[in-house]
Amino acid sequence: MSFSTKEQRLMNEIFVVTETIHQKFPTLYANLSETPLFLSGTQKDVNCLDFEHYLESIKLQLLGFEHSEETHI
């Protein structure tokens, strides 16, 4: 499977956000309630929109973790 430049950029961003969660919230990372990015039986390929939705999902989770941390300090 080859990825476009945009898809690779999105995958890199996904990695950075995931690693940020891992570094800042190791306990939460272990229980990260992310929606897995997977292919269904009818879907032939992952596309940019799939990556964008996934990235937004984990960004929102990071914001939630940060907000929760701020309100409990």
C-alpha positions in Angstrom: 0.0 0.0 0.0 1.5 3.3 -1.0 0.5 6.6 0.7 0.3 10.1 -0.7 2.3 12.9 0.8 -0.8 14.2 2.5 -1.5 10.7 4.0 2.1 10.5 5.2 1.8 13.9 6.8 -1.4 12.9 8.6 0.2 9.6 9.8 3.2 11.6 11.2 0.8 14.0 13.0 -1.1 10.9 14.4 2.2 9.6 15.7 3.1 12.9 17.3 -0.2 13.3 19.1 -0.1 9.7 20.2 3.4 10.1 21.5 2.4 13.3 23.3 -0.3 11.4 25.1 2.1 8.6 25.9 4.7 11.1 27.3 2.3 13.4 29.2 -0.3 10.9 30.3 1.3 7.5 30.6 -1.5 6.1 32.7 -4.1 7.3 30.4 -2.2 6.2 27.3 -2.5 2.6 28.6 -6.3 3.0 28.5 -6.5 5.3 25.5 -10.1 5.1 24.3 -9.3 5.8 20.7 -11.4 4.7 17.8 -9.2 2.2 16.0 -8.4 2.9 12.4 -9.2 -0.2 10.6 -10.5 -1.4 7.2 -13.9 -2.9 7.0 -14.6 -5.9 4.8 -16.0 -3.7 2.1 -13.4 -0.9 2.3 -10.5 -1.4 -0.1 -8.2 1.2 1.3 -7.7 3.9 4.0 -8.0 7.4 2.6 -7.1 10.9 3.7 -10.6 11.5 5.2 -10.1 8.4 7.4 -6.7 9.7 8.6 -8.2 13.2 9.2 -11.1 11.8 11.3 -8.8 9.6 13.3 -6.3 12.5 13.9 -9.2 14.8 15.1 -10.4 12.0 17.4 -7.1 11.6 19.2 -6.5 15.4 19.3 -9.8 15.8 21.1 -8.8 13.1 23.5 -5.5 14.9 24.2 -7.4 18.2 24.8 -9.7 16.3 27.2 -6.8 14.8 29.1 -5.1 18.3 29.4 -8.3 19.9 30.5 -8.9 17.2 33.1 -5.4 17.7 34.4 -5.8 21.5 34.7 -9.1 21.2 36.6 -7.6 18.7 39.1 -4.5 20.6 40.0 
